[in-house]
Amino acid sequence: ELYAQCFEELIRQTVLNSLERGLLLLRVRDEFRLTIHAAETLYESSIAFGNRQAVKAEQGRADRERQAEALEQKCALLRLEIEELNIAKDMLATREEERVALADKKHAEEVRFFTRTSQQLKAQLDGIRATKDK
């Protein structure tokens, strides 16, 4: 403010001495004011832009945090599902082993039964042949 008053007084005195120089100083003053105003506007605009970017980044951060939390919950659910499926797989494998063991046991019993039956039939056949031969 004090510099502006001093410059105005300098312009006034210069205008009194030389009109051309005074008008040039007036132009210099006006250009200076325009330059200062442009710099202030640019500064305020850049501050506003920086604030908008900071808010946008903060909102994006919050969104990413919510997304990360949702993904972590989904991972936890999928891990539980994996555990459940592994348990079910183990149960099915155990059942299948038991079924195969039971089928093998049944097959072995059938083989023994048919072997015994075959031996008995051979014995009867040999007995019948022996009685015929006599």
Salt bridges, closest charged atoms under 4 A:
GLU8 OE2 - ARG29 NH1 2.83
GLU8 OE2 - ARG33 NH2 3.02
GLU9 OE2 - ARG12 NH2 2.37
ASP30 OD1 - ARG29 NH2 3.24
GLU58 OE2 - ARG61 NH1 3.32
ASP63 OD1 - ARG66 NH2 2.07
GLU65 OE2 - ARG61 NE 3.38
ASP90 OD1 - LYS89 NZ 3.99
GLU96 OE2 - ARG99 NH2 2.55
